[in-house]
Amino acid sequence: MRVSEYDRGVVDGLRRAVSRLHEEAGEMNDPKARDILNTAALSIATLIRDAKAARQGKKD
């Protein structure tokens, strides 16, 4: 299935956000702050996965 430029841009942006959150978490001294940022990154990654699954479901 072909992905539109818009959809690709959204996914690329979300992936950059996940990477940035992990970078910020790596710089944190407070373990709770690190956990919060890593949890936020995981939530965004889950959104990406779910969006891909929904798009593939529409195809079938």
N, C-alpha and C positions, 0 to 999 in steps of 0.2 A: 504494500500500500504506500502510496506517495504522500508525504507530509507537506503541508503548505509552509511557505516561508514564515508566515506568522507563527504557526504552531512550533516550528523549529526554533524560532527566536525565543518563544516563551520557555521552551525546554532548556535551551542554552542559558538563558538568564537565570532560571531556577538552579541549574547546575553550578553556575558561578556563585550564586548566593550560598549554596551548600558548602562549596569550597571556602568561601570567605568566612563563614561561620566556624568552620573547622580551624582555619588559620587563627581567628580571634581566640578561639577556645585554647589553642596551643600556647597563646601568650598570657593567659590568665594564671594568676597565682592562687586564686580561690577555687578549690575543687568544686564547690557548689555552682559557681558562675560557669565554670568549664562544663559541668554536667548540663546546665540549662542551655548553653549554646549548642552543645552536641545533640541534645534532645530536639532543639529547634531544627537543626540540620537534618536529623532523621525524619522529622515530620514533613519537611519539604521534599525529601527524597521519596517518601511514601506517596505524596501527592503526584509526583512524576510517574511513579510506578502504576498507581491507580488510573491516571489519565491514559497511559499507554494501554493498559488492559481494557479500559472502556472503549478506546478507539479501535482496538482489534476486535472487540465484541461487536461493534457496529458493522464491521466489515463482513463478518460471517453471516 
